[in-house]
Amino acid sequence: MADEGASPRELLLEACRRNNTSLLNEVLSTAPKPACSLLNTAKDGVGNYCLHIAANSGSYNGRLTNRVLDDVLDALLDVEGLEVDPLDRMESDTPLHKSVRFVNTLGKEDWEAGGSIVELLLDAGADPRIRNKAKLKAAELVDPRNQALKDMLNKAEFQQMAGNDVVVESDEEGGESASDSD
């Protein structure tokens, strides 16, 4: 058994930890189909799923400080059937909570780049209304000085709550109206 090497689960988690898209793609190409079944069940020793690990380590294509990050998070979110809101075992955090915690560790000059990780998760359908074990939503974890990130999360929460009931306003005459009546 010892000479078989790492399991697909171990390789997957390592790819997320090290932001290694080549390893991730190799594991996913050889994993039993559908790949989401491996992604949705692979956890580390403390109960973090691969998406938690990627979101917590900033596995996204961008430059933060002098560190180049790969796009593991983006690749994970491209997998059909991936659960975007799994809860970790320790804090009941979602990957969105983890991404906010990651952004909080960055210097102010990197908040915008870090915010793109949060935005990527929101675009993939992450729910900003979910509360963790401490009864906190992701927006409530944001560094109070990072108003742009807090606004992004609050806007996403409002859009999810309102669904298709959001009214688009126009400043032009004859523009869009909330009513179809004359």
N, CA and C atoms as an extended XYZ file, in Angstrom:
546
Properties=species:S:1:pos:R:3:atomname:S:1:resname:S:1:resid:I:1 pbc="F F F"
N         0.807       -1.193        0.000 N   MET     1
C         0.000        0.000        0.000 CA  MET     1
C         0.859        1.269        0.000 C   MET     1
N         1.953        1.291        0.750 N   ALA     2
C         2.766        2.486        0.920 CA  ALA     2
C         3.383        2.966       -0.383 C   ALA     2
N         3.640        2.077       -1.343 N   ASP     3
C         4.271        2.506       -2.569 CA  ASP     3
C         3.276        2.954       -3.633 C   ASP     3
N         1.996        3.038       -3.311 N   GLU     4
C         1.003        3.499       -4.274 CA  GLU     4
C         1.031        5.010       -4.447 C   GLU     4
N         1.575        5.754       -3.532 N   GLY     5
C         1.604        7.209       -3.623 CA  GLY     5
C         0.359        7.829       -3.015 C   GLY     5
N         0.208        9.108       -3.266 N   ALA     6
C        -0.909        9.860       -2.694 CA  ALA     6
C        -2.218        9.493       -3.387 C   ALA     6
N        -3.293        9.532       -2.635 N   SER     7
C        -4.620        9.252       -3.186 CA  SER     7
C        -5.099       10.461       -3.990 C   SER     7
N        -6.104       10.279       -4.853 N   PRO     8
C        -6.657       11.425       -5.585 CA  PRO     8
C        -7.129       12.535       -4.643 C   PRO     8
N        -7.718       12.162       -3.507 N   ARG     9
C        -8.172       13.163       -2.530 CA  ARG     9
C        -6.999       13.976       -2.009 C   ARG     9
N        -5.909       13.295       -1.646 N   GLU    10
C        -4.723       13.979       -1.130 CA  GLU    10
C        -4.104       14.885       -2.194 C   GLU    10
N        -4.061       14.416       -3.427 N   LEU    11
C        -3.513       15.224       -4.516 CA  LEU    11
C        -4.381       16.448       -4.787 C   LEU    11
N        -5.676       16.257       -4.729 N   LEU    12
C        -6.610       17.360       -4.939 CA  LEU    12
C        -6.419       18.442       -3.878 C   LEU    12
N        -6.378       18.036       -2.630 N   LEU    13
C        -6.199       19.000       -1.540 CA  LEU    13
C        -4.841       19.697       -1.637 C   LEU    13
N        -3.819       18.957       -2.048 N   GLU    14
C        -2.487       19.552       -2.209 CA  GLU    14
C        -2.473       20.565       -3.355 C   GLU    14
N        -3.179       20.256       -4.428 N   ALA    15
C        -3.275       21.196       -5.553 CA  ALA    15
C        -3.917       22.504       -5.101 C   ALA    15
N        -4.936       22.404       -4.254 N   CYS    16
C        -5.608       23.604       -3.740 CA  CYS    16
C        -4.711       24.374       -2.780 C   CYS    16
N        -3.985       23.664       -1.938 N   ARG    17
C        -3.067       24.303       -0.978 CA  ARG    17
C        -1.950       25.056       -1.683 C   ARG    17
N        -1.427       24.449       -2.741 N   ARG    18
C        -0.264       25.021       -3.433 CA  ARG    18
C        -0.634       25.834       -4.668 C   ARG    18
N        -1.924       26.012       -4.900 N   ASN    19
C        -2.382       26.775       -6.064 CA  ASN    19
C        -1.820       26.207       -7.356 C   ASN    19
N        -1.854       24.893       -7.490 N   ASN    20
C        -1.229       24.194       -8.606 CA  ASN    20
C        -2.296       23.699       -9.581 C   ASN    20
N        -2.537       24.490      -10.639 N   THR    21
C        -3.574       24.127      -11.607 CA  THR    21
C        -3.195       22.899      -12.416 C   THR    21
N        -1.923       22.701      -12.678 N   SER    22
C        -1.496       21.520      -13.438 CA  SER    22
C        -1.859       20.250      -12.686 C   SER    22
N        -1.539       20.209      -11.407 N   LEU    23
C        -1.873       19.046      -10.588 CA  LEU    23
C        -3.389       18.877      -10.485 C   LEU    23
N        -4.098       19.979      -10.296 N   LEU    24
C        -5.561       19.919      -10.210 CA  LEU    24
C        -6.149       19.311      -11.481 C   LEU    24
N        -5.703       19.809      -12.638 N   ASN    25
C        -6.230       19.297      -13.905 CA  ASN    25
C        -5.882       17.829      -14.111 C   ASN    25
N        -4.697       17.428      -13.677 N   GLU    26
C        -4.290       16.026      -13.788 CA  GLU    26
C        -5.192       15.131      -12.930 C   GLU    26
N        -5.447       15.567      -11.697 N   VAL    27
C        -6.296       14.781      -10.794 CA  VAL    27
C        -7.716       14.694      -11.344 C   VAL    27
N        -8.243       15.828      -11.801 N   LEU    28
C        -9.617       15.833      -12.307 CA  LEU    28
C        -9.770       15.018      -13.584 C   LEU    28
N        -8.726       14.978      -14.407 N   SER    29
C        -8.810       14.220      -15.661 CA  SER    29
C        -8.780       12.710      -15.418 C   SER    29
N        -8.173       12.295      -14.313 N   THR    30
C        -8.096       10.855      -14.024 CA  THR    30
C        -9.113       10.407      -12.986 C   THR    30
N        -9.834       11.361      -12.385 N   ALA    31
C       -10.828       11.023      -11.353 CA  ALA    31
C       -12.051       10.376      -11.985 C   ALA    31
N       -12.706        9.503      -11.243 N   PRO    32
C       -13.959        8.928      -11.756 CA  PRO    32
C       -14.957       10.060      -12.027 C   PRO    32
N       -15.750        9.894      -13.036 N   LYS    33
C       -16.727       10.908      -13.416 CA  LYS    33
C       -18.006       10.708      -12.616 C   LYS    33
N       -18.738       11.716      -12.247 N   PRO    34
C       -18.416       13.112      -12.442 CA  PRO    34
C       -17.363       13.594      -11.441 C   PRO    34
N       -16.547       14.537      -11.873 N   ALA    35
C       -15.465       15.051      -11.029 CA  ALA    35
C       -15.996       15.739       -9.782 C   ALA    35
N       -17.213       16.279       -9.871 N   CYS    36
C       -17.762       16.987       -8.711 CA  CYS    36
C       -17.939       16.062       -7.512 C   CYS    36
N       -18.109       14.765       -7.749 N   SER    37
C       -18.279       13.860       -6.610 CA  SER    37
C       -17.007       13.805       -5.762 C   SER    37
N       -15.849       13.829       -6.405 N   LEU    38
C       -14.587       13.882       -5.658 CA  LEU    38
C       -14.439       15.237       -4.974 C   LEU    38
N       -14.711       16.315       -5.709 N   LEU    39
C       -14.567       17.664       -5.151 CA  LEU    39
C       -15.513       17.908       -3.978 C   LEU    39
N       -16.720       17.380       -4.065 N   ASN    40
C       -17.723       17.621       -3.029 CA  ASN    40
C       -17.548       16.742       -1.796 C   ASN    40
N       -16.629       15.777       -1.850 N   THR    41
C       -16.429       14.891       -0.696 CA  THR    41
C       -15.025       14.967       -0.111 C   THR    41
N       -14.057       15.473       -0.868 N   ALA    42
C       -12.671       15.528       -0.381 CA  ALA    42
C       -12.526       16.601        0.698 C   ALA    42
N       -12.075       16.172        1.885 N   LYS    43
C       -11.873       17.088        3.011 CA  LYS    43
C       -10.498       16.833        3.608 C   LYS    43
N        -9.930       17.883        4.215 N   ASP    44
C        -8.668       17.697        4.924 CA  ASP    44
C        -8.962       17.234        6.352 C   ASP    44
N        -7.931       17.121        7.169 N   GLY    45
C        -8.065       16.596        8.519 CA  GLY    45
C        -8.938       17.407        9.450 C   GLY    45
N        -9.126       18.696        9.154 N   VAL    46
C        -9.959       19.532       10.027 CA  VAL    46
C       -11.310       19.854        9.401 C   VAL    46
N       -11.635       19.185        8.288 N   GLY    47
C       -12.960       19.328        7.707 CA  GLY    47
C       -13.116       20.405        6.660 C   GLY    47
N       -12.018       20.904        6.108 N   ASN    48
C       -12.102       21.876        5.027 CA  ASN    48
C       -12.198       21.148        3.690 C   ASN    48
N       -13.162       21.527        2.875 N   TYR    49
C       -13.275       21.002        1.523 CA  TYR    49
C       -12.273       21.730        0.626 C   TYR    49
N       -12.074       21.223       -0.571 N   CYS    50
C       -11.087       21.827       -1.469 CA  CYS    50
C       -11.405       23.295       -1.749 C   CYS    50
N       -12.676       23.644       -1.860 N   LEU    51
C       -13.039       25.030       -2.127 CA  LEU    51
C       -12.696       25.937       -0.942 C   LEU    51
N       -12.820       25.434        0.289 N   HIS    52
C       -12.396       26.208        1.466 CA  HIS    52
C       -10.895       26.496        1.388 C   HIS    52
N       -10.134       25.470        1.054 N   ILE    53
C        -8.679       25.610        1.010 CA  ILE    53
C        -8.274       26.615       -0.056 C   ILE    53
N        -8.870       26.501       -1.231 N   ALA    54
C        -8.540       27.425       -2.322 CA  ALA    54
C        -8.948       28.857       -1.974 C   ALA    54
N       -10.119       29.041       -1.387 N   ALA    55
C       -10.588       30.385       -1.039 CA  ALA    55
C        -9.774       30.998        0.094 C   ALA    55
N        -9.312       30.172        1.003 N   ASN    56
C        -8.552       30.649        2.156 CA  ASN    56
C        -7.103       30.973        1.806 C   ASN    56
N        -6.625       30.423        0.700 N   SER    57
C        -5.229       30.688        0.334 CA  SER    57
C        -5.129       31.592       -0.878 C   SER    57
N        -6.245       32.131       -1.330 N   GLY    58
C        -6.200       33.071       -2.435 CA  GLY    58
C        -5.812       32.437       -3.747 C   GLY    58
N        -6.314       31.256       -4.018 N   SER    59
C        -5.975       30.538       -5.242 CA  SER    59
C        -6.709       31.137       -6.436 C   SER    59
N        -6.275       32.285       -6.833 N   TYR    60
C        -6.908       32.983       -7.941 CA  TYR    60
C        -5.840       33.675       -8.758 C   TYR    60
N        -6.116       33.861      -10.038 N   ASN    61
C        -5.150       34.460      -10.945 CA  ASN    61
C        -5.054       35.962      -10.679 C   ASN    61
N        -3.976       36.389      -10.091 N   GLY    62
C        -3.770       37.798       -9.799 CA  GLY    62
C        -2.474       37.988       -9.054 C   GLY    62
N        -2.078       39.215       -8.884 N   ARG    63
C        -0.852       39.503       -8.176 CA  ARG    63
C        -1.209       40.163       -6.861 C   ARG    63
N        -0.868       39.519       -5.781 N   LEU    64
C        -1.080       40.078       -4.456 CA  LEU    64
C         0.291       40.243       -3.815 C   LEU    64
N         0.607       41.459       -3.481 N   THR    65
C         1.921       41.816       -2.975 CA  THR    65
C         2.939       41.331       -4.011 C   THR    65
N         3.880       40.541       -3.749 N   ASN    66
C         4.789       40.095       -4.794 CA  ASN    66
C         4.620       38.616       -5.074 C   ASN    66
N         3.442       38.118       -4.814 N   ARG    67
C         3.159       36.698       -4.938 CA  ARG    67
C         2.193       36.458       -6.094 C   ARG    67
N         2.580       35.665       -7.059 N   VAL    68
C         1.697       35.353       -8.172 CA  VAL    68
C         0.861       34.134       -7.793 C   VAL    68
N        -0.422       34.243       -7.948 N   LEU    69
C        -1.332       33.161       -7.575 CA  LEU    69
C        -1.924       32.535       -8.825 C   LEU    69
N        -2.082       31.229       -8.810 N   ASP    70
C        -2.689       30.511       -9.923 CA  ASP    70
C        -4.203       30.612       -9.850 C   ASP    70
N        -4.864       30.077      -10.840 N   ASP    71
C        -6.316       30.174      -10.892 CA  ASP    71
C        -7.004       28.871      -10.504 C   ASP    71
N        -6.563       28.237       -9.442 N   VAL    72
C        -7.184       27.002       -8.954 CA  VAL    72
C        -8.642       27.242       -8.584 C   VAL    72
N        -8.925       28.331       -7.905 N   LEU    73
C       -10.297       28.628       -7.504 CA  LEU    73
C       -11.200       28.729       -8.726 C   LEU    73
N       -10.754       29.425       -9.746 N   ASP    74
C       -11.519       29.569      -10.977 CA  ASP    74
C       -11.745       28.208      -11.629 C   ASP    74
N       -10.709       27.372      -11.664 N   ALA    75
C       -10.831       26.033      -12.254 CA  ALA    75
C       -11.820       25.177      -11.470 C   ALA    75
N       -11.789       25.266      -10.150 N   LEU    76
C       -12.732       24.497       -9.329 CA  LEU    76
C       -14.170       24.916       -9.615 C   LEU    76
N       -14.382       26.226       -9.708 N   LEU    77
C       -15.732       26.735       -9.912 CA  LEU    77
C       -16.274       26.425      -11.303 C   LEU    77
N       -15.399       26.034      -12.219 N   ASP    78
C       -15.829       25.632      -13.566 CA  ASP    78
C       -16.357       24.203      -13.613 C   ASP    78
N       -16.152       23.441      -12.548 N   VAL    79
C       -16.588       22.047      -12.535 CA  VAL    79
C       -18.089       21.996      -12.277 C   VAL    79
N       -18.811       21.402      -13.218 N   GLU    80
C       -20.261       21.309      -13.102 CA  GLU    80
C       -20.646       20.445      -11.897 C   GLU    80
N       -21.587       20.954      -11.112 N   GLY    81
C       -22.083       20.210       -9.962 CA  GLY    81
C       -21.322       20.472       -8.671 C   GLY    81
N       -20.335       21.370       -8.700 N   LEU    82
C       -19.571       21.680       -7.492 CA  LEU    82
C       -20.464       22.395       -6.486 C   LEU    82
N       -20.442       21.940       -5.245 N   GLU    83
C       -21.184       22.588       -4.157 CA  GLU    83
C       -20.382       23.821       -3.735 C   GLU    83
N       -20.954       25.036       -3.887 N   VAL    84
C       -20.202       26.261       -3.587 CA  VAL    84
C       -20.363       26.731       -2.141 C   VAL    84
N       -21.263       26.121       -1.389 N   ASP    85
C       -21.495       26.536       -0.007 CA  ASP    85
C       -21.351       25.399        1.006 C   ASP    85
N       -20.331       24.552        0.879 N   PRO    86
C       -20.188       23.520        1.916 CA  PRO    86
C       -19.727       24.169        3.221 C   PRO    86
N       -20.087       23.561        4.330 N   LEU    87
C       -19.684       24.083        5.639 CA  LEU    87
C       -18.485       23.293        6.154 C   LEU    87
N       -17.481       24.005        6.662 N   ASP    88
C       -16.348       23.295        7.255 CA  ASP    88
C       -16.738       22.798        8.647 C   ASP    88
N       -15.984       21.869        9.155 N   ARG    89
C       -16.334       21.233       10.424 CA  ARG    89
C       -16.045       22.123       11.636 C   ARG    89
N       -14.994       22.902       11.599 N   MET    90
C       -14.575       23.665       12.784 CA  MET    90
C       -15.485       24.864       13.096 C   MET    90
N       -15.701       25.718       12.112 N   GLU    91
C       -16.426       26.971       12.339 CA  GLU    91
C       -17.763       27.046       11.605 C   GLU    91
N       -18.069       26.013       10.822 N   SER    92
C       -19.227       26.039        9.922 CA  SER    92
C       -19.138       27.210        8.950 C   SER    92
N       -17.910       27.523        8.537 N   ASP    93
C       -17.672       28.558        7.531 CA  ASP    93
C       -17.926       27.993        6.146 C   ASP    93
N       -18.405       28.848        5.250 N   THR    94
C       -18.476       28.515        3.832 CA  THR    94
C       -17.170       29.006        3.186 C   THR    94
N       -16.905       28.635        1.944 N   PRO    95
C       -15.744       29.195        1.259 CA  PRO    95
C       -15.801       30.730        1.177 C   PRO    95
N       -17.012       31.288        1.138 N   LEU    96
C       -17.144       32.743        1.129 CA  LEU    96
C       -16.618       33.346        2.433 C   LEU    96
N       -16.946       32.733        3.563 N   HIS    97
C       -16.396       33.176        4.850 CA  HIS    97
C       -14.872       33.113        4.811 C   HIS    97
N       -14.335       31.986        4.304 N   LYS    98
C       -12.874       31.805        4.251 CA  LYS    98
C       -12.224       32.852        3.363 C   LYS    98
N       -12.869       33.194        2.239 N   SER    99
C       -12.277       34.185        1.342 CA  SER    99
C       -12.225       35.564        2.003 C   SER    99
N       -13.249       35.902        2.787 N   VAL   100
C       -13.249       37.175        3.512 CA  VAL   100
C       -12.135       37.171        4.555 C   VAL   100
N       -11.975       36.066        5.253 N   ARG   101
C       -10.881       35.969        6.227 CA  ARG   101
C        -9.526       36.135        5.538 C   ARG   101
N        -9.399       35.558        4.326 N   PHE   102
C        -8.159       35.715        3.558 CA  PHE   102
C        -7.926       37.191        3.207 C   PHE   102
N        -8.943       37.865        2.714 N   VAL   103
C        -8.799       39.280        2.345 CA  VAL   103
C        -8.401       40.106        3.561 C   VAL   103
N        -8.934       39.758        4.726 N   ASN   104
C        -8.591       40.494        5.951 CA  ASN   104
C        -7.114       40.385        6.307 C   ASN   104
N        -6.434       39.341        5.821 N   THR   105
C        -5.007       39.183        6.118 CA  THR   105
C        -4.130       40.003        5.187 C   THR   105
N        -4.713       40.543        4.123 N   LEU   106
C        -3.950       41.292        3.129 CA  LEU   106
C        -3.761       42.734        3.555 C   LEU   106
N        -2.744       43.355        3.011 N   GLY   107
C        -2.559       44.785        3.216 CA  GLY   107
C        -3.615       45.552        2.432 C   GLY   107
N        -3.877       46.773        2.836 N   LYS   108
C        -4.906       47.599        2.206 CA  LYS   108
C        -4.700       47.720        0.698 C   LYS   108
N        -3.454       47.738        0.256 N   GLU   109
C        -3.144       47.868       -1.175 CA  GLU   109
C        -3.588       46.645       -1.981 C   GLU   109
N        -3.845       45.536       -1.319 N   ASP   110
C        -4.255       44.301       -2.009 CA  ASP   110
C        -5.727       43.960       -1.819 C   ASP   110
N        -6.484       44.815       -1.150 N   TRP   111
C        -7.885       44.521       -0.901 CA  TRP   111
C        -8.684       44.352       -2.190 C   TRP   111
N        -8.410       45.182       -3.172 N   GLU   112
C        -9.161       45.086       -4.429 CA  GLU   112
C        -8.917       43.738       -5.101 C   GLU   112
N        -7.662       43.329       -5.168 N   ALA   113
C        -7.340       42.021       -5.763 CA  ALA   113
C        -7.965       40.903       -4.944 C   ALA   113
N        -7.908       40.996       -3.627 N   GLY   114
C        -8.525       39.991       -2.769 CA  GLY   114
C       -10.034       39.963       -2.929 C   GLY   114
N       -10.616       41.133       -3.142 N   GLY   115
C       -12.059       41.232       -3.357 CA  GLY   115
C       -12.510       40.482       -4.598 C   GLY   115
N       -11.601       40.340       -5.569 N   SER   116
C       -11.966       39.605       -6.784 CA  SER   116
C       -12.203       38.130       -6.481 C   SER   116
N       -11.566       37.608       -5.433 N   ILE   117
C       -11.803       36.224       -5.014 CA  ILE   117
C       -13.220       36.092       -4.471 C   ILE   117
N       -13.614       37.038       -3.634 N   VAL   118
C       -14.974       37.056       -3.080 CA  VAL   118
C       -15.982       37.200       -4.220 C   VAL   118
N       -15.701       38.093       -5.144 N   GLU   119
C       -16.599       38.320       -6.276 CA  GLU   119
C       -16.754       37.067       -7.135 C   GLU   119
N       -15.666       36.346       -7.335 N   LEU   120
C       -15.708       35.101       -8.106 CA  LEU   120
C       -16.642       34.091       -7.453 C   LEU   120
N       -16.553       33.962       -6.135 N   LEU   121
C       -17.439       33.044       -5.407 CA  LEU   121
C       -18.899       33.490       -5.497 C   LEU   121
N       -19.128       34.785       -5.363 N   LEU   122
C       -20.495       35.299       -5.465 CA  LEU   122
C       -21.059       35.051       -6.860 C   LEU   122
N       -20.249       35.284       -7.887 N   ASP   123
C       -20.690       35.046       -9.265 CA  ASP   123
C       -21.006       33.574       -9.507 C   ASP   123
N       -20.338       32.687       -8.773 N   ALA   124
C       -20.574       31.247       -8.912 CA  ALA   124
C       -21.797       30.784       -8.119 C   ALA   124
N       -22.412       31.712       -7.372 N   GLY   125
C       -23.629       31.364       -6.645 CA  GLY   125
C       -23.478       31.208       -5.146 C   GLY   125
N       -22.322       31.581       -4.588 N   ALA   126
C       -22.158       31.508       -3.132 CA  ALA   126
C       -23.211       32.392       -2.459 C   ALA   126
N       -23.769       31.895       -1.372 N   ASP   127
C       -24.854       32.587       -0.679 CA  ASP   127
C       -24.307       33.421        0.483 C   ASP   127
N       -24.353       34.760        0.371 N   PRO   128
C       -23.826       35.617        1.441 CA  PRO   128
C       -24.715       35.667        2.678 C   PRO   128
N       -25.872       35.013        2.636 N   ARG   129
C       -26.794       35.030        3.782 CA  ARG   129
C       -26.504       33.937        4.794 C   ARG   129
N       -25.640       32.984        4.444 N   ILE   130
C       -25.355       31.856        5.339 CA  ILE   130
C       -24.538       32.335        6.535 C   ILE   130
N       -24.958       31.900        7.713 N   ARG   131
C       -24.253       32.240        8.952 CA  ARG   131
C       -23.417       31.049        9.401 C   ARG   131
N       -22.264       31.348        9.994 N   ASN   132
C       -21.383       30.284       10.493 CA  ASN   132
C       -21.765       29.928       11.931 C   ASN   132
N       -20.929       29.122       12.578 N   LYS   133
C       -21.199       28.677       13.945 CA  LYS   133
C       -21.321       29.848       14.925 C   LYS   133
N       -20.597       30.928       14.665 N   ALA   134
C       -20.654       32.116       15.520 CA  ALA   134
C       -21.821       33.033       15.142 C   ALA   134
N       -22.693       32.550       14.240 N   LYS   135
C       -23.878       33.293       13.782 CA  LYS   135
C       -23.514       34.530       12.964 C   LYS   135
N       -22.361       34.474       12.267 N   LEU   136
C       -21.903       35.602       11.456 CA  LEU   136
C       -21.995       35.283        9.973 C   LEU   136
N       -22.477       36.263        9.210 N   LYS   137
C       -22.447       36.165        7.755 CA  LYS   137
C       -21.066       36.643        7.304 C   LYS   137
N       -20.709       36.337        6.074 N   ALA   138
C       -19.399       36.743        5.550 CA  ALA   138
C       -19.203       38.251        5.659 C   ALA   138
N       -20.233       39.037        5.386 N   ALA   139
C       -20.125       40.499        5.457 CA  ALA   139
C       -19.773       40.981        6.860 C   ALA   139
N       -20.170       40.228        7.860 N   GLU   140
C       -19.902       40.618        9.241 CA  GLU   140
C       -18.477       40.289        9.673 C   GLU   140
N       -17.747       39.566        8.825 N   LEU   141
C       -16.344       39.257        9.104 CA  LEU   141
C       -15.387       40.258        8.459 C   LEU   141
N       -15.887       41.098        7.576 N   VAL   142
C       -15.043       42.028        6.815 CA  VAL   142
C       -14.377       43.041        7.741 C   VAL   142
N       -13.095       43.300        7.478 N   ASP   143
C       -12.368       44.366        8.177 CA  ASP   143
C       -13.182       45.651        8.025 C   ASP   143
N       -13.517       46.340        9.109 N   PRO   144
C       -14.378       47.530        9.033 CA  PRO   144
C       -13.831       48.642        8.140 C   PRO   144
N       -12.537       48.631        7.884 N   ARG   145
C       -11.953       49.644        7.005 CA  ARG   145
C       -12.163       49.326        5.525 C   ARG   145
N       -12.569       48.100        5.201 N   ASN   146
C       -12.729       47.666        3.818 CA  ASN   146
C       -14.197       47.800        3.400 C   ASN   146
N       -14.619       49.043        3.217 N   GLN   147
C       -16.025       49.321        2.908 CA  GLN   147
C       -16.434       48.754        1.550 C   GLN   147
N       -15.531       48.732        0.587 N   ALA   148
C       -15.862       48.222       -0.748 CA  ALA   148
C       -16.266       46.745       -0.681 C   ALA   148
N       -15.545       45.951        0.096 N   LEU   149
C       -15.867       44.532        0.225 CA  LEU   149
C       -17.186       44.342        0.961 C   LEU   149
N       -17.380       45.116        2.007 N   LYS   150
C       -18.638       45.035        2.769 CA  LYS   150
C       -19.820       45.395        1.868 C   LYS   150
N       -19.655       46.453        1.044 N   ASP   151
C       -20.714       46.860        0.123 CA  ASP   151
C       -21.001       45.777       -0.908 C   ASP   151
N       -19.947       45.125       -1.418 N   MET   152
C       -20.118       44.053       -2.401 CA  MET   152
C       -20.955       42.915       -1.817 C   MET   152
N       -20.637       42.512       -0.600 N   LEU   153
C       -21.361       41.418        0.046 CA  LEU   153
C       -22.793       41.812        0.388 C   LEU   153
N       -22.994       43.033        0.858 N   ASN   154
C       -24.344       43.490        1.179 CA  ASN   154
C       -25.212       43.578       -0.080 C   ASN   154
N       -24.634       44.049       -1.174 N   LYS   155
C       -25.352       44.129       -2.445 CA  LYS   155
C       -25.735       42.723       -2.920 C   LYS   155
N       -24.800       41.779       -2.827 N   ALA   156
C       -25.077       40.402       -3.243 CA  ALA   156
C       -26.181       39.796       -2.386 C   ALA   156
N       -26.172       40.088       -1.096 N   GLU   157
C       -27.211       39.571       -0.207 CA  GLU   157
C       -28.569       40.146       -0.589 C   GLU   157
N       -28.606       41.438       -0.856 N   PHE   158
C       -29.861       42.077       -1.253 CA  PHE   158
C       -30.381       41.475       -2.554 C   PHE   158
N       -29.491       41.276       -3.524 N   GLN   159
C       -29.904       40.712       -4.812 CA  GLN   159
C       -30.460       39.297       -4.637 C   GLN   159
N       -29.858       38.508       -3.762 N   GLN   160
C       -30.375       37.155       -3.542 CA  GLN   160
C       -31.728       37.189       -2.842 C   GLN   160
N       -31.889       38.104       -1.911 N   MET   161
C       -33.167       38.203       -1.198 CA  MET   161
C       -34.264       38.719       -2.115 C   MET   161
N       -33.934       39.676       -2.986 N   ALA   162
C       -34.929       40.281       -3.865 CA  ALA   162
C       -35.235       39.404       -5.070 C   ALA   162
N       -34.309       38.530       -5.427 N   GLY   163
C       -34.520       37.675       -6.590 CA  GLY   163
C       -34.695       38.500       -7.848 C   GLY   163
N       -35.728       38.234       -8.598 N   ASN   164
C       -35.988       38.977       -9.836 CA  ASN   164
C       -36.831       40.218       -9.602 C   ASN   164
N       -37.037       40.587       -8.349 N   ASP   165
C       -37.879       41.738       -8.039 CA  ASP   165
C       -37.117       43.052       -8.002 C   ASP   165
N       -35.842       43.061       -8.425 N   VAL   166
C       -35.057       44.289       -8.407 CA  VAL   166
C       -35.522       45.178       -9.547 C   VAL   166
N       -35.845       46.437       -9.232 N   VAL   167
C       -36.321       47.390      -10.219 CA  VAL   167
C       -35.122       48.140      -10.781 C   VAL   167
N       -35.037       48.195      -12.115 N   VAL   168
C       -33.969       48.934      -12.783 CA  VAL   168
C       -34.489       50.319      -13.074 C   VAL   168
N       -33.794       51.342      -12.566 N   GLU   169
C       -34.224       52.721      -12.775 CA  GLU   169
C       -33.426       53.324      -13.907 C   GLU   169
N       -34.059       54.244      -14.619 N   SER   170
C       -33.405       54.931      -15.715 CA  SER   170
C       -33.653       56.422      -15.557 C   SER   170
N       -32.634       57.240      -15.878 N   ASP   171
C       -32.777       58.688      -15.786 CA  ASP   171
C       -33.386       59.271      -17.055 C   ASP   171
N       -33.420       58.491      -18.131 N   GLU   172
C       -33.924       58.972      -19.405 CA  GLU   172
C       -35.441       58.912      -19.432 C   GLU   172
N       -36.066       59.887      -20.160 N   GLU   173
C       -37.512       59.820      -20.351 CA  GLU   173
C       -37.822       58.629      -21.230 C   GLU   173
N       -38.906       57.973      -20.977 N   GLY   174
C       -39.272       56.804      -21.766 CA  GLY   174
C       -38.424       55.600      -21.415 C   GLY   174
N       -37.655       55.706      -20.334 N   GLY   175
C       -36.793       54.603      -19.903 CA  GLY   175
C       -37.620       53.505      -19.278 C   GLY   175
N       -36.936       52.593      -18.651 N   GLU   176
C       -37.608       51.452      -18.043 CA  GLU   176
C       -38.481       51.916      -16.874 C   GLU   176
N       -39.561       51.208      -16.678 N   SER   177
C       -40.506       51.572      -15.642 CA  SER   177
C       -40.849       50.367      -14.798 C   SER   177
N       -41.194       50.607      -13.546 N   ALA   178
C       -41.588       49.516      -12.669 CA  ALA   178
C       -43.015       49.078      -12.973 C   ALA   178
N       -43.718       49.858      -13.767 N   SER   179
C       -45.107       49.556      -14.076 CA  SER   179
C       -45.299       49.499      -15.584 C   SER   179
N       -46.148       48.604      -16.031 N   ASP   180
C       -46.460       48.520      -17.463 CA  ASP   180
C       -47.669       49.365      -17.832 C   ASP   180
N       -48.321       49.984      -16.841 N   SER   181
C       -49.539       50.764      -17.123 CA  SER   181
C       -49.187       52.110      -17.712 C   SER   181
N       -50.138       52.682      -18.442 N   ASP   182
C       -49.923       53.997      -19.066 CA  ASP   182
C       -50.382       55.107      -18.188 C   ASP   182
